Amino acid sequence: MHTKKVVTAGKKISEASKVMIMIHGRGASAEDILSLANYLPVKDFALIAPQASGGTWYPYSFMAPPAQNEPYLSSALSVIKEITADVVAQGILPENIYFLGFSQGACLTLEFVTRNATKYGGAVAFTGGLIGDKIYPENYTGDFGGTPIFIGTSNPDPHVPVDRVLASEKVLQQMHAAVTVKVYPNMGHTVSQDEIEQATKLIF
């Protein structure tokens, strides 16, 4: 199970007007995902990256039946919820909270914000989709109120099928997010320069 273990960078929350919660992928670390901030215009943000125990948020594919990924999936979502609540308790409004994740972290990012939809600053999912063997609309509540969300992915991608990305886009749109999806031919399972530029333009 996961405990709330975070690595921080950028400004202190007490000195920042905006906060970004950054969620790493499978086999990676909080430090890895924080390094992406060097390529984004977030100098005045407080940056918070939780660390998954054992380097993975849940054991199986995000396309597995959710029960197979329990109790780790619920534990991961509750860690992000706790971090978000801590940020709000320090005076940062949800509309000034941003989320970013890569791969498994992108799936977790989308799953968290869609289960807890409100007007956020924005969300970036570098290769991810909503979690489950199918989409479970009953898990998703709230209204994004125009929150900008960018999802970039490769076609093909070894872990994230494009049809799941597009199905996720539809759910987010129904909940009034301003979603931009960009599918890159044969990009591979990575973050591209164009994705960084799209995130910069659309979110930051």
Number of C-alpha atoms within 10 A of each C-alpha: 14 21 13 15 13 16 14 17 17 18 17 15 19 11 10 16 16 22 28 25 24 30 31 28 23 17 11 18 20 21 18 14 22 23 11 15 19 10 11 14 12 17 14 14 22 22 25 26 26 25 26 28 16 14 14 20 26 25 15 14 16 24 19 14 14 20 12 15 19 15 14 20 23 16 18 25 18 16 20 21 15 13 18 21 13 12 23 15 10 10 11 19 17 18 16 18 22 25 25 27 26 27 24 27 25 27 25 29 28 27 22 20 24 23 17 16 21 20 21 21 22 27 29 30 27 28 29 29 30 27 24 19 14 14 16 12 10 7 10 18 14 14 19 25 15 17 22 22 27 24 27 26 29 23 16 16 17 9 15 22 17 19 11 19 21 17 14 23 23 14 17 23 16 12 20 19 26 18 21 16 16 17 17 16 11 11 14 15 18 15 17 16 10 12 21 17 14 19 25 16 11 16 16 16
